[in-house]
Amino acid sequence: MKSIGHVTIEKTAKKFKLQGLLSGLLIFLGLAATLLGGAKDVPVVMAIGLLWMFGGLGWNIVNRIRIWWNHE
């Protein structure tokens, strides 16, 4: 991160931004599948949704740590 006067520029690589977007999408799809499985009383869909949701959450946490680690 470089500071030029009062302007701060963050150098986040595009691959990290893409991974953040994809992990957020996975969390959203997992939540939707969990809610849909609960509404239709289909435990398999709920289980898959929970796996997606927690997988996306873990991926997001790891990605944020990688962003923090790679900043200058």
Backbone as CSV, one residue per row, in Angstrom:
resi,resn,N_x,N_y,N_z,CA_x,CA_y,CA_z,C_x,C_y,C_z
1,MET,0.850,-1.166,0.000,0.000,0.000,0.000,0.895,1.227,0.000
2,LYS,0.717,2.098,-0.987,1.497,3.322,-1.061,0.599,4.500,-0.729
3,SER,1.169,5.452,-0.047,0.414,6.649,0.303,1.009,7.829,-0.444
4,ILE,0.200,8.477,-1.251,0.628,9.647,-2.013,-0.198,10.817,-1.504
5,GLY,0.392,11.625,-0.653,-0.373,12.711,-0.058,-1.463,12.143,0.826
6,HIS,-2.694,12.388,0.478,-3.833,11.870,1.238,-4.536,10.721,0.528
7,VAL,-4.016,10.314,-0.615,-4.619,9.232,-1.395,-3.902,7.929,-1.071
8,THR,-4.647,6.886,-0.747,-4.080,5.573,-0.465,-4.451,4.626,-1.593
9,ILE,-3.456,3.957,-2.138,-3.667,3.030,-3.250,-3.367,1.622,-2.749
10,GLU,-4.345,0.745,-2.864,-4.138,-0.649,-2.480,-3.803,-1.454,-3.720
11,LYS,-2.827,-2.314,-3.582,-2.420,-3.174,-4.695,-2.914,-4.590,-4.447
12,THR,-4.191,-4.826,-4.643,-4.741,-6.172,-4.496,-4.752,-6.826,-5.872
13,ALA,-4.131,-7.985,-5.961,-4.056,-8.691,-7.238,-5.457,-9.106,-7.694
14,LYS,-5.629,-9.157,-9.010,-6.931,-9.520,-9.575,-7.339,-10.942,-9.196
15,LYS,-6.356,-11.832,-9.031,-6.696,-13.215,-8.676,-7.335,-13.271,-7.293
16,PHE,-6.903,-12.400,-6.374,-7.500,-12.372,-5.046,-8.910,-11.788,-5.086
17,LYS,-9.106,-10.785,-5.923,-10.443,-10.203,-6.061,-11.406,-11.217,-6.664
18,LEU,-10.949,-11.957,-7.664,-11.785,-12.984,-8.292,-12.124,-14.092,-7.294
19,GLN,-11.135,-14.510,-6.494,-11.394,-15.552,-5.502,-12.368,-15.065,-4.436
20,GLY,-12.284,-13.793,-4.060,-13.235,-13.231,-3.104,-14.649,-13.240,-3.666
21,LEU,-14.775,-12.893,-4.936,-16.084,-12.897,-5.589,-16.650,-14.319,-5.683
22,LEU,-15.818,-15.270,-6.068,-16.281,-16.654,-6.204,-16.632,-17.270,-4.850
23,SER,-15.855,-16.954,-3.817,-16.186,-17.496,-2.493,-17.488,-16.889,-1.970
24,GLY,-17.719,-15.614,-2.253,-18.990,-14.995,-1.870,-20.165,-15.628,-2.596
25,LEU,-19.970,-15.930,-3.875,-21.014,-16.600,-4.653,-21.292,-17.995,-4.106
26,LEU,-20.248,-18.712,-3.703,-20.421,-20.043,-3.127,-21.175,-19.973,-1.800
27,ILE,-20.873,-18.971,-0.987,-21.600,-18.782,0.275,-23.080,-18.522,-0.011
28,PHE,-23.360,-17.645,-0.969,-24.739,-17.313,-1.321,-25.493,-18.539,-1.843
29,LEU,-24.861,-19.301,-2.743,-25.517,-20.496,-3.287,-25.740,-21.543,-2.196
30,GLY,-24.789,-21.666,-1.290,-24.951,-22.599,-0.181,-26.094,-22.204,0.727
31,LEU,-26.210,-20.910,1.008,-27.320,-20.430,1.836,-28.656,-20.670,1.143
32,ALA,-28.706,-20.385,-0.163,-29.941,-20.603,-0.913,-30.324,-22.086,-0.931
33,ALA,-29.345,-22.964,-1.137,-29.628,-24.411,-1.155,-30.076,-24.894,0.222
34,THR,-29.467,-24.364,1.278,-29.854,-24.756,2.633,-31.287,-24.340,2.929
35,LEU,-31.626,-23.113,2.572,-32.987,-22.635,2.808,-34.005,-23.382,1.951
36,LEU,-33.640,-23.647,0.699,-34.539,-24.385,-0.190,-34.743,-25.816,0.307
37,GLY,-33.666,-26.455,0.738,-33.776,-27.819,1.264,-34.600,-27.868,2.537
38,GLY,-34.493,-26.821,3.363,-35.299,-26.764,4.586,-36.762,-26.541,4.286
39,ALA,-37.046,-25.707,3.288,-38.439,-25.421,2.936,-39.106,-26.635,2.295
40,LYS,-38.372,-27.389,1.515,-38.918,-28.566,0.822,-38.719,-29.852,1.623
41,ASP,-38.083,-29.739,2.789,-37.816,-30.885,3.665,-36.996,-31.958,2.948
42,VAL,-35.881,-31.520,2.340,-34.959,-32.422,1.652,-33.600,-32.300,2.347
43,PRO,-33.300,-33.230,3.259,-32.066,-33.097,4.042,-30.778,-33.172,3.221
44,VAL,-30.800,-33.873,2.086,-29.596,-33.974,1.261,-29.233,-32.611,0.685
45,VAL,-30.239,-31.874,0.211,-29.994,-30.540,-0.342,-29.509,-29.604,0.755
46,MET,-30.073,-29.736,1.956,-29.618,-28.917,3.080,-28.157,-29.217,3.415
47,ALA,-27.794,-30.493,3.409,-26.413,-30.875,3.729,-25.437,-30.346,2.681
48,ILE,-25.810,-30.464,1.415,-24.958,-29.942,0.345,-24.830,-28.423,0.470
49,GLY,-25.940,-27.753,0.751,-25.914,-26.307,0.928,-25.018,-25.882,2.079
50,LEU,-25.077,-26.626,3.185,-24.213,-26.303,4.322,-22.742,-26.513,3.980
51,LEU,-22.450,-27.592,3.246,-21.064,-27.825,2.825,-20.564,-26.690,1.940
52,TRP,-21.388,-26.263,0.972,-21.009,-25.152,0.100,-20.804,-23.876,0.900
53,MET,-21.736,-23.614,1.823,-21.683,-22.381,2.588,-20.422,-22.330,3.454
54,PHE,-20.143,-23.402,4.201,-18.965,-23.408,5.054,-17.674,-23.510,4.243
55,GLY,-17.725,-24.192,3.110,-16.563,-24.229,2.216,-16.241,-22.846,1.673
56,GLY,-17.281,-22.124,1.259,-17.087,-20.758,0.768,-16.590,-19.832,1.853
57,LEU,-17.092,-20.012,3.069,-16.648,-19.191,4.193,-15.169,-19.450,4.497
58,GLY,-14.778,-20.712,4.516,-13.365,-21.045,4.739,-12.474,-20.483,3.648
59,TRP,-12.922,-20.594,2.395,-12.171,-20.078,1.258,-12.021,-18.564,1.380
60,ASN,-13.095,-17.889,1.790,-13.055,-16.440,1.945,-12.066,-16.034,3.032
61,ILE,-12.060,-16.738,4.143,-11.133,-16.427,5.235,-9.680,-16.621,4.778
62,VAL,-9.412,-17.738,4.118,-8.063,-17.996,3.615,-7.660,-16.923,2.597
63,ASN,-8.586,-16.529,1.734,-8.291,-15.513,0.729,-7.968,-14.178,1.383
64,ARG,-8.714,-13.795,2.409,-8.441,-12.528,3.097,-7.080,-12.548,3.787
65,ILE,-6.702,-13.697,4.336,-5.376,-13.815,4.937,-4.298,-13.676,3.860
66,ARG,-4.526,-14.299,2.703,-3.561,-14.184,1.599,-3.440,-12.754,1.099
67,ILE,-4.557,-12.021,1.034,-4.504,-10.615,0.631,-3.674,-9.820,1.631
68,TRP,-3.932,-10.036,2.915,-3.191,-9.336,3.955,-1.700,-9.677,3.880
69,TRP,-1.387,-10.943,3.665,-0.015,-11.407,3.651,0.766,-10.819,2.457
70,ASN,0.096,-10.651,1.308,0.780,-10.233,0.088,0.780,-8.731,-0.148
71,HIS,0.180,-7.957,0.725,0.230,-6.508,0.545,1.611,-5.974,0.870
72,GLU,1.988,-4.951,0.147,3.304,-4.330,0.357,3.211,-3.176,1.316
